Amino acid sequence: MADRFFPNQMPRFLAEAPADKLAASDSDSDSANHTLIPTELLSLPDAALFNRLRQTALDLKETVLRETWTLSGRHPQDYTLYTGELGTAFLALKSFLVSKNVNDLKLCSEIVTACESVSRDSRRVSFICGRAGVCALGAVAAKLANDGRLVHHYLEKFKDIKLPSDLPNELLYGRAGFLWACLFLNKHIGRNTISNAIMRSVVDEVIEAGRGLGKKSKSPLMYEWHGKKYWGAAHGLAGIMHVLMNMELKPDEVEDVKNTLRYMIKNRFPSGNYPSSEGKESDRLVHWCHGAPGVALTLIKAAEVFGDEEFLQAAVDAGEVVWNRGLLKRVGICHGISGNTYVFLSLYRLTGDLIYLYRAKAFACFLHQNAQKLISEGKMHSGDCPYSLFEGIGGMAYLFFDMIEPYAAKFPSYEL
C-alpha cells in the first residue's frame, strides 16, 4: 500500500516565520537538504508563499501551452478537458481570471474553437470528456470577451447535443457529466440559461436508473459503469450524488441521496477510506476518482446542503485519510497530490478551521518543492499525458492558481 504514496512526515502545524526573516528564507534551500519536507516554504508568510505559487503557476501554464498547443501545431489530437487541449483552455481561462492578461483569454477561445471543430461528430456529452464541455467553456469564454454572437453560437451548439438512450449515469462520460455542464452554464452565463425542464428530464432518468439498481442493493440508489458498481467521484456514487445535490430535488429524492451517502459512510473501510466499487475489499486507492478524496468532497457538499452533522464528521474523517495517505506518487488532479489538496481547501471553506488551510499549503508546498525533481528521478509519475489538466502538471498549475485565494478554491469541473 505504502508504495502508492510518500509517508507524510510534515509537521501537524507550522507557524509563519516573522516578516523580518522573510529575506533569509525566500529561497528553496530545502531542496538541497535531501528532505521532502518543505519546511522553509511552509514558514513563509501567506502573502509571500501565495506570490511564489502564483509565479510558478504562470510559468507552468506557459510550459503546458507550449507542449500541448504550440508544438502540436494548434491542431487538437484530444479535445477533452481530462487529458486534452480543452484542459489547456480551461487552465488559460483560470490564468486570465487571476492575472487579467487578455492574451490568456484569447488563447482559451482559440483552443476552444479548434476543439469545437474536432468534437463536432462526438457522441460524448459530458463536461470533462465530451462535447458539452467544449460548448460550455466556449460560451463562458465568449461572455468574458463580451462577444454576444459567439455566446449564442456555443449555446445553440450545446442545446443541439442529444443524449443517447444507452448513456451511463456517471460523471466522466454520462448523464451526471452533462448535468454538470448545464450547471456550469447557469452559474457563469445566467440563471435558466439551460432550463430546469431540460435538466429535470435528465435528473428523472438518473433517479429512475439508480432506484432500479438500488432495489437489488442495500443502497437506495446504485449505478453501474462497465459492469461495476463504482463508488467514486469519476464513475460512481460520489460523483452522481454530488451533481444531484446541485439540483432541485423532490423530498423523496433528497432522502434517497442522503441515505445513499449514509450507506457509503456505514460501509467504508475501518481505515476511513472508501471502496472503489461495491464489494471491493482492497483498501488501496486514495484518489479523487476512487477513494476518500472524491467522497470527502461530496460529503462536504452534503454538509453544506443538508446541514447534517453526520456528513460533516464523515468529511472530516475522510480528510484524515487524505492527510495520512494522500501524498501520492502522482502529480495530477484525478489521481495525484494536486487533486487531493482540494479536500483541505474545501474543508477550510466549510469550517473556517485554519488547520485545513495549513494542510492545503503543506501539500501544495510539497509539490512546489519536490514534484519536478521527483518526476525527473522517476520517483513520481507525471501521468500518461504529463501536461494535461487531470493527469499532469496542468492540474498542479491550476491548484497553484487556486492557492492564491484559498477560501474561494473549487475542485475544477467538480465543485461549482
N, C-alpha and C positions, 0 to 999 in steps of 0.2 A: 504493500500500500504506500509506504513512505517514498518509494521510488517515483511517485507521481508529483510530489511536492517537496519544497525545501522546508526543513524544520524552521518554525517561526521562533527565532531567538531574539526578536526585537523586544525592547523594554515594554512593559504593560502601559507605561506612560512616560513621556519625556518632555520636560518643560522647555519653553523657548529660551534661547540664550539672551542675555541682556543686549540691548541695542548697541552698546559700545564695544561688544565682542563681535559684531557682525563682520567687520572688515577682516578679522583674523580667521573667521570661519567660512568666508564666502568663496570656498573652493571645494572641489570634490575630492579632497585629500583622502577620504575614506577608501576610495577605490585603490589606493596604493597600499592599504593596510591589510590586504588579504582577508578581509572580512566582508560578509554580505550585509552586515548591519549598517544602515545609513545614518549613523549617529549624528554627524555634523549637519547633514541636510535637515534632519528632524528637529535639530536645535535652533534652526533659523527662525526668526520672527515670520509670522504668516505672510506678511506683505512681501518679504524677500523671497520666501520659498515659492509663493504663487507666481512671482515675477520670473523666477528661474524656470518653473514649469511652463509658463506661457511662452517663453523664448524657445524652449525645447520643442513645444508643440508646433510652433511656427516652422522650425527647422525640419521636424519630422514631416509636416504637411508638404513642404517643398520636395522632400525625398519621395513621398508617396505619389505626388503629382508627376514627378519626373518618371518614376518607374512604371506607373500604371497608365499614364496618359501620354506624356510627351514621347517616350521611347516606343510606345505602341503605334505611333503614327496617328494618334487620335481616332483609332478605329476600335470600338469595344469588342472584345472577344467574349466577355461575360458581362451582361448588363445588370446583374443583380447587386443589391445592397450588401449582401452577405460576403461574397468573395470577389465581386466585380467592380466595374468602373462607377456604378451608381453609388457605391460606398465612398469612392473618392469624391464624388459630387457632394455627398452628404457631409463629408469632412470639410470640403471647401466652404460649404454653407456655414458650418459651425465656425470656421475661421473668420468668415465675414462678420458673423454676429458678434464675435469677440473683438476683432481688430478694426472693423468698419472699412476694410480695404475692399473697394468696389471691384478690384480685379478678381478677388475670390468669388464674388457673386457672379461675375461674367463667366468665370471658369466653370462654376457649378451649372449654369444654364447651358453652356456649350456642351458639357458632358451629358447632361440630361437629354439634350436634343439628339445626340448621337445614339444614346441608349433607347430613346423612343423609337427611332427607326429600326433598330435591331430587334426590339421586343414586340414589334407590331403583330407578328403572327404567333406570339407565345400564348399558350393556354394556361400559363401560370398566373394566378390572380392575387397573390399576397403582396404585402408591402415589402418584406425583406427579400423575397425570392421571386417576385412576379411583376407583371406589367402595372399593377395598381401602384406599386412603389414609384415607378418611373413617372406616371402621370401625376401622382400626388405631390411628389417632390418638385416636379416641373411647375405645377401650379403655384406652389408656395414660393419658389424662387422667382417666378414671374411677378407675383404680388409684391415681393420685396423690391423688385426692379421697377415697380409702377407700370407694368406692361399689361394692361387690361385685356388686350386682344389675346395675348399668349395665355393668360389665366383661363380665359374662356375656352381656348383650344384644348388645353390639358384637361379641364373639367369635362368637356364633351367627350374626349377620348376615354376618360375614367368612367363616365356613365355608359359608354358603349361596351364595357367589359361584361362578358357573360360568365356566370358561374356554372361549370359543368355539373351534371347531376351526380357524378361519381367523385366529386371533390371531397377530400378528407376535411376534418374539422380543426386540425391543429394550426399552429401559428406560422410556421415557416412556409408552408405551401397551401394551406387550406382556408376554410371559412373565417377562422379567427384572424388570420393574417389579412384577409380582405376587410373585415370589420375594423381592424386597427388602422388601415389606410383611410377609411371613412372618418374615423375619429380624428386622425391627423389633419385631414382637410377641414373638418368642422372647427378644430381648435385654431388653425392658422389662417384660414380663409374667412370663416364666419359661420356662425351657428346656422344649422339647417342647409349648409352647402350641399351635403348629402342628406336627404330627407330621412326622418325617423321611419317612415314607411319602408324605404329600401332596406335600412338596417334591420328593422324589425322582422322582415321576411327571412333574413339570414339567421337572426337570433332564433327564430322559431325552428329552423332546420337544425341548428346546433343543439338546442334544448331537446328536441324530439329524438335526435340520434343518441344523445347522452343518456336520456331516460330509457331508451330501448335497450342499450347495452347494460345500463345500470340495473335492470331487472334480473340480470344474470350475475350481479355483483353485490357486494355489501355496501357499495357506494351509490348514492342517488344518481350520480352522473358518471359515466365512464365512456372512454373513447378508444379506438384502435387506429394505429397507423402502421402499415406494412405488417399486419398480423400481431402486433404487440400493443398491450395496454400501457402506454407510456404515462409517466407522472410529471415529467419535467416541463420546463418553460418552452422549449423549442417544438416539441411534438406531442405534448400530453396535457394532463390535467391542469398543471400550474399555469401554463400559457393560456389555455382556454378560459379558466376561471378568471384570470387577470383581465382579459378582454371583456368577459361578461359583466364584471363589476363596474365597467365604464358605461354599461347600457342601462336603459330604463327597463327594469325587470318587474314582473308581476310578483306579488307576495310569495306565492308558492315556488317561484323560480329562485327568489332570494334565499329561501330556506334550503332549496336543493344545492345552491352554491355554498352556503355556509356549511351544510352537513357533508358535502364532498370534501371541503377543506378540513373539517373535523375528522373525517375518515382518514385523511392523509396524516394528520398530526398523530392520531391514535396508532397508526401502523408504521411510523417512522422507525428507523433503527435505534437500538439502545444508545448509540453514539450521538444521536440527534440528527444524523444525516438522513436523507430520504432515498428510497429505492429509485432506480432509473425507470423501472416498469413494474407492473403488478406481479407479485410473487418473486421478484428478483431478490436474491439473498446476498449478493455481492455488494459490500459497503465500500466502494472504491471511488466513485465519481463525486467530486465537489466542484461542479461547473454550473454556469448559468443554464446550459442546455439540459443537464441531468444532475440532480442532486440539490443540496441545501441552498446554494446561491439563488437559483431561479425561484425555488419555492419560497425563500425568505422574502424576495421582492413582492411575490403575490400575497404573502401573509401581511406584509406591511400595508399593501393596498387594502386588504380586508380590515385591518385595524383602523385605517383612515375612513373607510366607507361605513363599517358597521359599528365601530367604537367598542368592540368586544375585547375585554382584557385577555381572553384566551388566545386571540390571534396575535396580539402584541407580544405576549410571553413566548409564544411559539416562534415568532420572528426573531426575538432576542436570542432564543436558544439556537436557532439556525445560524445566527450571526456568530455565535461562539464557535460553531463548526468551521465557519469560513475563516475566522481568525486563526484557529489552530491548524487547519489543513488546507487553507486556501492560497498559499504561496506556491501556486502551480509552476511546473517547469514548462509553462507555455505563456505566451505574451498576450494573447488576444482577448476579445470581448466575449466570444461564445464559450470558450473553454480555456481561459487563461486568467492571469492575475488582474488584467485590466477590467474584465467583466466582474470579477469577484469584489473589486474595490467599491463598486456601486452599491453593494449591500450595506456597507458602512455609511456611505453618503445618504442612502435612503433612511437608514435608522437615525442618522443625525437630523435629517429633515423632519422625521416623525416625532422624535423625542426631545430634540434640542440638547441632548447629552453630549458634552464635549469629548467623551471617551470615543465616540464613533467618528468624530471629525479627526481625532488623533489617529485612529486605526486606518482611516482612509488615507491620511497623509503618510502613514507608515508604509502602506502597500505601494502608494504612488512613488514614494522616495526609494523604496526597494527597486522598483522598475527603473527609475531615473538613473540610479547609481549603477545597477548591475545588468540590465537587460541586454544591451548591445554587446557587452563583453561576454556574458554567458552564452548568448547566441553564437558569437564568433568562435567560442571554445567548444561548441557542441553540447553544452550543458543545459541549454534551454531551447525549446522548439519554437521556431519562428513562424510556424504554420505552413500548410501546404501552399497557401497563397500569402507569402510573407509580407506583402504591403497592403493587404486588404483590411477592411474595417472590422470584420468579425473574427478573422483568424490571425491577423498580423499586426504590424506596428501602426497601421491606420487607426486601430482601436486604442492603442496606447496614446497616440496623439490626441484623439477625441477625449479620452479621460483627462489628459493634462489640461486641455482647454476647460473642461468642466471643473477642475480643481480651482480655477481662478475665482469662481463664485460657487463654493461647495453647497451652500444651502439651496441653490436652485438646480443642482445637478440632477439629471434624469438618465437612466439607462437608455441608450439610443435605440429607437424603434421598439421599445417595450413599455417604458413609463411615459406618460403624457405630461 
